[in-house]
Amino acid sequence: MRTHMQTARNRLFSFAQQSRHNPWLDLLRTAAIGLVLLRHGSRYEGNGLSDGFLANFFRNGWVGVDLFFVLSGYLIAGGLIRRSGGNQGMFPAGYFQSRILRIVPAYYAVLLLCVIGFFPGGPEVSAQSVAAHLLFLQDYTGSNINVAFWSLGVEEKFYLIAPVIVILLSRQTRMANLLALAAMLLLISPLSRGITFEAIGDGIGYNAFFASMRSPFHMSIEGFVVGIVVAILRNRGFAVSPSVALAGLSVCAIGLALWLGSHEFLGQITRVDAWLVPTVLALLFGVMVFCAACLPDRALRFEPFFRVNARLSYALYLVHLPLLPLAMALSADQHFLVFWGSYLILSYALALAIHFSVERPFLILKDSLGRPRGSLLPAKPSGALLS
């Protein structure tokens, strides 16, 4: 009995390495959440940034969400493809149950904390806004309780249509047909953003751009499509050697860093921002995910660091933004490093609390329900923010 309880406790309060897990996807997920943390921290006064390469790099950290979308598309599609091999149909048994247990408990927990005023300096909350957030409609109605919640609305809608898209694309046996159909799906978002931009005209500000051309689901699906295509290609055996994959990942990372530091992408909204930037980012991140997927057996230095950050990334994403006012208050009139220290310590502390008290128990339940009857093996772990 004691051994059983100790095993359960170790499983709950553990970041143990899992078998058959690709640590390079953890590296990308760590990079994604790191970029998001830098983005939101850089938007507050007293952060120590002015102008220049580093300031631009921090402010452009919103691209981390686009990387999360590609990772989600890749991992959700990979899981669906594996399940479809058992002829479980378009919507495999347990698919929606798994998605709910993965996303909803931690999200609702942080939503509740926002609604009851747990976070100092939080916005006033209306019943209509709470209802919209409970139904994951905030990507269209406005994510005014916690701005970071907008992507949860996008992700949930993707989960609803993901099996359909995966089936449509995976049934294309000819590569030309696969790429043509994928291109058609990929163009939905840039065309929607571009047409909206042309209708509004020049001079649109960031807030209006975010509400009308960034947040809505149909404006943000290219990353998921790219991730799905990468999963299908990998399932069909497409790969490069580990050395080429590592070189490709390095080149993409260096190119991305130089691009992010070159200028503030959304400092002034242009046609390039509306028509091209998110799509180019999705394609670039698709290459990075493909390269990472070709490195499952390649050792990764500092793997435990990336593993822990990857496991905490969802909780970090949920809690970091509403903690910023408190971090600012604690660091008022002090060195900017006090702000960054307060911001990161508060974010990781609450993320750990949410992860172990809410997220992890439901993940264990999800894995146990997804395990074949009589099997003692854990379900295969996932590797993106919301997968």
N, C-alpha and C positions, 0 to 999 in steps of 0.2 A: 504494500500500500504506500509506504513511504517512498519507495523507489519510483512508483508510478507518479506520485505527486511531484517528486523532484524532477522527473522527466518532463512533465507538463509545465512546470515552472521554468525550466531551462528553455523549453521551446517558446514560451511566451516572452521571456525577457532575454532574447538572444538575437544576435545578428550573424548567426552561424552561416558558414559557406554552404551553399546548396549544390547538389550534384547536377550535372547537365546544364549548368548555368553559364552564360557567356559574360565574363566580367567586363568586356569592352562595351557592352550595352550599358552597364553601370557607369562607366566612364562618361558616356554621352549623357546619361540622365543626370549625373552630377554636374556636368557642364551646363545643362539646361537650367537646373534650379539655381545654380550659381549666377547665371546671367540674369535671371528674373530678380534675384535678391539685389544684385548690383543696380539694376534698372530702377527699382522702386526706392532704394536708398538714395540714389543720386538725384531724385526729384525733390528732395527736401533741403531747405537751406541749412547751412552749417555742415555740409557733407565734405567740405574740403576740396571740392572740384570747381573749376572755373571753366576754362575752355582748353582745347587741345585734344590730342590723341586719346588720353586716358578718360577724359570727361566724355568724349564721344562714344568710346567703347562701353562705358558704364550706362549711358543713356540709351544706347541701342540694345541693351540687354533684354528688351521685350521679345527679341527673336528666339529666346529660350522656349517660349510657348510654341512657336512653330516647330522647333525640334521635338518637343513633346508630342505634337500632333503626328509627326512622321513616325516616331517610335510607337505610338499607339496604333497607327495604321498597320505597321509591320507586325507587331506582336498579336494584335487581335486577329488579323488575317492569318497569321501562322497558326494560331490556335484553332480557328475555324477550318482551315485546310486539313489539319490533323484530325479533327473530329469528323469531317466529311468523309474521310477514308473509311469510317465505320458505317457509312450510309445512314447517318442520323438525320438527313434532310437539311433544308436550308437553315432552319433554326434548331441547332442541336439541343438535345435535352440538357437542361441545366445552364444554358448560355445566359439567359436573362437573370437567373438566380445568382450566377457567378458575378455578373456585372453589378447587381444591386448590392451584394455583400461587399464587393470591392470598393464601391464609390460612396454609397449613401450614408452608412453609419458615421464615418469621420466628417463628411460634409455637413450632415444634419447637426452633429455635435458642435462644430464651429459656428454654424449658422445660429444655433441656439445661444451660444455665447455672445454673438454679435447682437442678437435681438434683445437679450436681457441686460445689455449694457456692461458686459464684463470688460470690454476694451475701453479705456479712457479716451475721450475725444471722438467716440464713434458717432455716426450720423443718426438723425431721428429716423425711425423705422415705421412705415405704414403697414396696415394689414394687407393692402393690395400687393405691396412689394414682397412681403413675407410669403404670400400665396404664390406669387410668380416664382420665387426662389424655390419653394417646396416642389413646384412642378418643373423646375429646370427651364424656365422660360426667360431667364434674366438676360440671355444674349440678345433678345429682341426687346424686352420691356425696360431694360436698364439694370445694370448690376450696381445699385446704389447702396447696398448693405456692406458689401466687401467687393471692391472692383475686381479682385482676382477671381471671383466666382463666375465671371462671364464665360470662361473657357469650360467650366463644368457643364453649362448649358449646351455648348457646342459638342463636347464629348458625348453627352447622353444621346443627343440626336444622331451622332455618328453610330453609336452602338445599335440603334434601331435599324439603320439601313445597311450596316456593315455586312451582314450575311448576304444580302441581295447583291451588293457590289462585288463581293468576293466570288460568289457563284457566277455572276455575269463575266467577270474577267478571267477566272480560272478555267471556264469552259472554252475559252478561245485557244484552240490548239495551235493555230498559226501565229507566229510572233507578230506579223504585220497587223493582224486583226486585234491582238491584245493591245499593242501600242496605240492603234487608232482609237479603240474604244476608251482606253485610259486617257488619251489626249482629249477626247470629247468631255470626259468627266472632269479632267483637270482644268479645262477652260471655263467651267461654270463660274468659279470664283473671280478670276481676273476680269472676265466679261461683265459680271455683275458689278464689281467695284468700278470698273472703267466707265460703264454706262451711267452709273450713279454719279460719279465725279463729273462727267461731262454735263449732266443735267443740272447739277448744283452750280458748277462754274468754279473759276479760280478763287482763291482767297479763303477757302474753307480752313477752319482751325482744327487743332488736334482733337478736341473734345467732340466736335461734330463728325470728324472723320472716324473716330473710334466708334461712335454710336451707330453711324450709318454704313460704314464700309469695313470695319474691322471685327466688331463683336458678333454680328448676325451669323448664324450657322452657314448659310449658303455662300457667305463671303470668305469662308475660312476652311474649305474642304480640300484644297489641293494637297496639303500636307498628308492627310489621311490617304488620298489616292496614291500618292507617291510611295507611302509606306506599304500599301497593299501590293503594288506592283513589285516592290523589292521582295516581299514575302513570296510572291508567286514565282519570281525568277529564282530565288534561292531554293524553293521547293522543287523546281525543275532541274536543279543541279548546276545552275549558273554560279560561278565562283571565280575568284582570282587567288593566286598563291598568297600565303601569309605575308611574304616580303612585299609584294605589290599592294596588298590591302593595307599594310602598315604605312607604306609610303603614300598611298592615296589618302589615307586618313590624316596623315601629318600635313600633306600639302593643302588639303581642304581646310584644316584647322588654322594653318598659317594664313591662308588666303582670307578666311572668314575674319580672323582677328584684324588684319590690315584693313579690310573693308569696313568693319564696325568702327574702327578708329578714324576713318577718313573724314567723316562728317556725321552730323546728327540726322538720321534718316527722316524723322518726322518733325524736325524743327520747323519746316515749312512744307506743307503738303503739296506735292506736284503730281503731274500725270504719271511719272515714273513710280511714285509711291503707290498710286491707286492701281495702275495696270500691271506693274512688273515685279516690284520688290518682294512681296510675299511668295510669289510663284518661283522666282529665282532662288529664294531661300529654301523653299520646299525641295527643289531639285538638288541644291547643294547638300542639304541635310540627308536627302535620299542616298546620295553617293556615300556620305559618311556612315549611314546606317548599313548600307550594303557592305562597305569595307569592314565595319565592326562585326557584321554577321559572318564574315569569312575568317574571323580570328578566334573561334571558340576555344581552341586548344593552345593558343599563344599566351604565355605568362604575361601578366600585367603588373608592373611595379606599383607599390602602394595599393594593392587590390583591396585590403580591408577598409582603407579610407573611402574609396569609391563605393564599396559595397554598403557601408553604413549610410553615406549620403544618399545613395540611390534608394535605400529602404525608407529613409525619412523624407524623401522628396515630396511626396503627396501631402503629408502633414505640414511640412515647411511651406509648401505653396498655399495651403489653406490659412495659416496663421500669421505669416510674416507681415502682410500689409496692414492689418488693423493694429499691430504692435508699434508701428512707426511713431504715432503721436506720443506714446509713452517713452520711447527711446529718445525722442527729441526733448521731452520734458526733463528726463534724467540727465541729459548732456547739455542743457542750456548754458550758454556762456563758457563752455569748456572746449578743450581741444577737439577737433573733428574726429580724432581717433576714438574719443570717448563715445561719440555717437555711434560709430560703426561697431565698436565693441558691445555697447548696450543693445543695439539692434540685432546683432547676430546671436548674442547670448540669450536674449529674451526669445528670439525665434526658435533657436534650437531647444531651449528648455521646454517651451510649450509644445513644440513638435514632438519631443520625446514623450511628454505626458499624454498627448492625444494618440500617439502611435501605440504605446503600451496599454493604455486604458480602454481605447475604443477600436482603433484600426486593427491592431494585431489579433485580438480575440476573434474578430469577424473574418480575418484572413485565414486563421486556423480553421474556423468553421467552414469557410468556402473550400479550403483544400480537402477537408474531411468529407464534405458532401460530394466533391468532384472526384473522389478516389473510388476506383472500382470496388465493388463489394468483395470483401475477403482479402483485399490487397493491404499490405503493410507499408507500401511505398507511398510517399507523399506525392500530391499532384505536382506536375511540372510547374516551377515558379515562373512568374511573369517579370517583365523588366521595364515597363514604361511607367510614367506617372500614374496613369489610371488603369493599367492593364492587370 
